[in-house]
Amino acid sequence: MAQFDAASLERLKKLCRIDCSPEEDADILADLSRVLDYVSQLNEVDTEGVKTCRYVLRSMLKNQMRDDAVKDLLPRSEFLSNAPDQIGGMIRVPPVLKAP
């Protein structure tokens, strides 16, 4: 597995939009390198013929969903009274994409 270096950390910091001190950079770099070393060690384990396990706990083997219950709808005026801003009977949200 490839080593995690300072250049990789800089790219990761840019993607995550975080700023760290040089001391924090050194700590993060050391921690991430240890994690990658551990994952590399796990890749050496022979898993041929082992069934896939999607859950860690046995209690999660079955989807635990609540029963659907049909209830009366909230009146539009009451629903919109909770919205911070509205326009034409709809909730106004900040734009997600900016026009070029």
Sequence and secondary structure as in RCSB ss.txt:
>XXXX:A:sequence
MAQFDAASLERLKKLCRIDCSPEEDADILADLSRVLDYVSQLNEVDTEGVKTCRYVLRSMLKNQMRDDAVKDLLP
RSEFLSNAPDQIGGMIRVPPVLKAP
>XXXX:A:secstr
     HHHHHHHHHHHT    HHHHHHHHHHHHHHHHHHHHHHTS  TT      SSGGGSS             
HHHHHHTSS EETTEE    SS   
